[in-house]
Amino acid sequence: MTGTFPIEKFKNLPTPFYFYDTHLLRTTLEAAANAAKACGGAHIHYAVKANANPGLLQIISQAGYGADCVSGGEIERAVSNGFPAAKIVFAGVGKTDAEIRTALAYDIACFNVESLPELAVIDELAGKMGKTACVAFRINPNVDAHTLDKITTGLNENKFGIAMQDMKAAIDEAARLKHVQYVGLHFHIGSQITDMRPFAALCARINELQDELDKAGIRTESINVGGGLGIDYDAPEAHPIPDFNAYFQTFRDHLQLRPGQQLHFELGRSLVAQCGSLIARVLYMKQGTSKKFLILDAGFTDLIRPAMYQAYHKVENLSAPADAACTETYDVVGPICESSDVFVKDMPLPPSSRGDLMAFRSAGAYGEVMASTYNCRHLPQAYIDDEI
Ligand code: LLP
């Protein structure tokens, strides 16, 4: 259904709102699961941070996916929407004691540990609760993902993970502690990565690290390579589903797993981005001195990616006739009193006017979840196609 919207139903709904195409979501989940299966049967944990909408979470958990959570709140949200705790991993550089206790109480699968002080706290809290926590160490592989600076995470200069040279000391420390059990290594190099070479470079780095561990006689049950697969923001109709085959095949070709070792992924954006759109109305068409502005009732409080990362979301006028030519050029902006509240500049569009419905495409990931109430604005509503 990509590109076609139930516009008659939209006409009665207050804007702005998110709209999710669950048919596309299900097809995408199936494509990713099949591609993972064809590459030796990896475990995929959906990165809840990309979109925590309960309706979507239920579809994703029913499709058999695990969850990758980064807060106690996400763990609660994942469990209450059908994800078995045994398929939940918990990442984050700053886990609070309360969040660690929540995770321990649920008996989640694994903590992705990012520092030795954090390991000590998990050990202490697990001891007090009479539990043993499974831990994986997030290793910073110093691989450049060549993506936006603000979403690159695998370089030495980032705050994430444990440096490669400290990996062995961390594993030794886990062996010494009584209430943690070392099970794996965890990596994540960044997000919106569409070139497979950084993933191949990550595999090469993991192979080197595993050679070191083999020499030390250390056994690792699972390798978690994180997420990061990008999507096509420019042409969502042409590429509604990312190339999961190429992605998983890269790991199959380059990663040397040890016998019996499990492979885990944490995909977020690639699973949910294309199924979501932000729908807004044109409030005013304003003729400036040299430009025309379409002022919408949605702003960066509803979709912050353009303002925060200079990200592009394709915008379409849903009220214009399907065959209308893009004869006008507009800056499409929001109502917020900040010059960063611009969705896109110099966008060719059909002639547009007050009341027209506009769709920002590819907004299913890091859209609704990043909305704010700045300016005392209301959070956008969200609808799933079969609910309206
Ligand atoms: N695992 C870890 C440890 C992560 O930090 C992330 C995303 C993921 C998995 C999922 O990555 P994905 O498959 O979605 O690329 N707000 C930004 C993106 C931030 C990504 C943060 N980490 C944006 O709107 O582009």
Boltz pocket constraint, residues with backbone or C-beta under 6 A from the ligand:
constraints:
  - pocket:
      binder: B
      contacts: [[A, 47], [A, 50], [A, 68], [A, 91], [A, 151], [A, 153], [A, 187], [A, 188], [A, 190], [A, 191], [A, 192], [A, 226], [A, 227], [A, 228], [A, 229], [A, 266], [A, 267], [A, 268], [A, 269], [A, 270], [A, 305], [A, 309], [A, 365], [A, 366]]
      max_distance: 6.0
